[in-house]
Amino acid sequence: MTDATQSITILPQIEDLLYPLKSDELAHLEASIQRDGVREPLCVWDRDGELILIDGHHRYAISQKLGVSFKTIKIKFESLEDVLDWVDKNQLGRRNLTDEERSLTIGRVYQRVRDARSQARQTGSEGGDGRTVDAVANEWRVSSGTVKRSADFADAIEQMKELGDTGAIAAQKILAGDVKDAITELPKVMKKAPGALQLIADRIADGSVKIKDAIKGYEGLGGSAPQVKPDNNADASQDVGSQGSEPSASVKGIGEQDFSGIGDFSLDDQEHAVSQSTTETNANAIFAFDNLRSMSKTDASTLWLSFPEYVRKELLRDMGRVRDWIVDLSRVALGDHPAQNEGNEQ
């Protein structure tokens, strides 16, 4: 047993990675510790005689509050960076993460591996094979596209946390799962209009529950966001600061259509109306098929039942039409379609 007053260090770098328990979960844990004590040992890192807590922060806080003793188990690490990676991977093994927390964590894991490999290449000590994104995708059984979006999502969340109180509140709401399209839309914002994060944070803190709603009317100042050509789509964006006024030539509004073609193959009707370059079409086709290929490895019934309700509703909007189109495309590609035969005869 370890005395509850034993000196254990809490590092903010580790605390920043952890996700809070819901109030009922915390109350249940406290009642359990009060009744049965701390049953699982706390994990610590012995850094030159200093015991640093790496797992069991909630149990430790409750044991301090109640004066309950606990056991510890020491885990060896070479560096703090290794500890942070272990903490994130340990969290990914738990079932109570929201989809947003899981995406953020995968993004951080990928960023560490990517940065480490980049540094290794610069020093000539790189020994691994293959793409970093593929290695992380295989480890956590997700697609490469999911890993990339998770990294952009992680960047967005970390930047949002730095935007003061509203940023912290917005990030907390997103990670709690209160903003239903955050995983898909925030990565698009990071690529197209990172300057919109403050507006998004303010609106989410005020009650917006979708990124697409929060982004409406955004104006990219100083060229920080892509410009919208003055064509028939000009009414897609509104000036937030004034009623009925048009953006100046140097300040262009951004409509939702500017977030198409980033990688998600579930696009709304407005996004479908925007013409794409051949390069974008090719990239989106490869990306979409890569995701479908990965998902096809899972039993369809199991996959469908794993989706939350809002995902099912989104998929059902065009499921029949997309199904027919995929069948048609397959016939063309495999030479079992009239159009294909006509093309061969010419």
FENHUKA-V867840 format. One record per backbone hydrogen bond with DSSP energy under -0.5 kcal/mol. NH is the residue of the N-H (numbers start at 1). CO is the residue of the C=O. If there is no record, write none. Layout:
nh: [NH & NH]
co: [CO & CO]
This chain:
nh: [2 & 6 & 8 & 9 & 11 & 14 & 15 & 16 & 17 & 18 & 18 & 26 & 27 & 28 & 29 & 30 & 31 & 32 & 33 & 34 & 35 & 36 & 37 & 38 & 39 & 42 & 43 & 44 & 45 & 46 & 47 & 47 & 48 & 50 & 51 & 52 & 52 & 53 & 53 & 54 & 55 & 60 & 61 & 62 & 63 & 64 & 65 & 66 & 67 & 68 & 70 & 73 & 75 & 83 & 84 & 85 & 86 & 87 & 88 & 89 & 90 & 91 & 92 & 93 & 93 & 94 & 102 & 103 & 104 & 105 & 106 & 107 & 108 & 109 & 110 & 111 & 112 & 113 & 114 & 115 & 116 & 117 & 118 & 119 & 120 & 121 & 122 & 123 & 124 & 124 & 125 & 126 & 135 & 136 & 137 & 138 & 139 & 140 & 141 & 141 & 142 & 147 & 148 & 149 & 150 & 151 & 152 & 153 & 154 & 155 & 156 & 157 & 158 & 159 & 160 & 161 & 162 & 162 & 163 & 167 & 168 & 169 & 170 & 171 & 172 & 173 & 174 & 175 & 176 & 177 & 178 & 180 & 180 & 182 & 185 & 186 & 188 & 189 & 190 & 191 & 192 & 193 & 196 & 197 & 198 & 200 & 201 & 202 & 203 & 204 & 205 & 206 & 207 & 208 & 214 & 215 & 216 & 218 & 220 & 221 & 223 & 224 & 226 & 229 & 231 & 234 & 235 & 236 & 237 & 240 & 240 & 244 & 251 & 252 & 252 & 254 & 255 & 258 & 259 & 260 & 267 & 272 & 273 & 274 & 281 & 282 & 283 & 284 & 285 & 286 & 287 & 288 & 289 & 290 & 291 & 292 & 293 & 294 & 295 & 296 & 297 & 298 & 303 & 304 & 305 & 306 & 307 & 307 & 311 & 312 & 313 & 314 & 315 & 316 & 317 & 317 & 318 & 318 & 322 & 323 & 324 & 325 & 326 & 327 & 328 & 329 & 330 & 331 & 332 & 333 & 334 & 335 & 336 & 340 & 341 & 342 & 343 & 344 & 345 & 346]
co: [70 & 3 & 6 & 51 & 9 & 11 & 11 & 12 & 14 & 14 & 15 & 22 & 23 & 24 & 25 & 26 & 27 & 28 & 29 & 30 & 31 & 32 & 33 & 69 & 37 & 71 & 55 & 73 & 52 & 44 & 45 & 50 & 46 & 47 & 49 & 45 & 50 & 9 & 51 & 43 & 43 & 56 & 57 & 58 & 59 & 60 & 61 & 62 & 63 & 63 & 2 & 42 & 44 & 79 & 80 & 81 & 82 & 83 & 84 & 85 & 86 & 87 & 88 & 89 & 90 & 91 & 98 & 99 & 100 & 101 & 102 & 103 & 104 & 105 & 106 & 107 & 108 & 109 & 110 & 111 & 112 & 113 & 114 & 115 & 116 & 117 & 118 & 119 & 120 & 121 & 120 & 120 & 131 & 132 & 133 & 134 & 135 & 136 & 137 & 138 & 137 & 143 & 144 & 145 & 146 & 147 & 148 & 149 & 150 & 151 & 152 & 153 & 154 & 155 & 156 & 157 & 158 & 159 & 160 & 163 & 164 & 165 & 166 & 167 & 168 & 169 & 170 & 171 & 172 & 174 & 173 & 178 & 209 & 179 & 181 & 182 & 184 & 185 & 186 & 187 & 188 & 189 & 193 & 194 & 195 & 196 & 197 & 198 & 199 & 200 & 201 & 202 & 204 & 203 & 210 & 211 & 213 & 215 & 252 & 219 & 220 & 221 & 192 & 227 & 229 & 231 & 232 & 233 & 234 & 217 & 238 & 242 & 248 & 220 & 250 & 218 & 253 & 255 & 256 & 257 & 265 & 268 & 269 & 271 & 277 & 278 & 279 & 280 & 281 & 282 & 283 & 284 & 285 & 286 & 287 & 288 & 289 & 290 & 291 & 292 & 294 & 295 & 299 & 300 & 301 & 302 & 303 & 304 & 308 & 308 & 309 & 310 & 311 & 312 & 313 & 314 & 314 & 315 & 318 & 319 & 320 & 321 & 322 & 323 & 324 & 325 & 326 & 327 & 328 & 329 & 330 & 332 & 331 & 337 & 337 & 338 & 339 & 340 & 341 & 342]
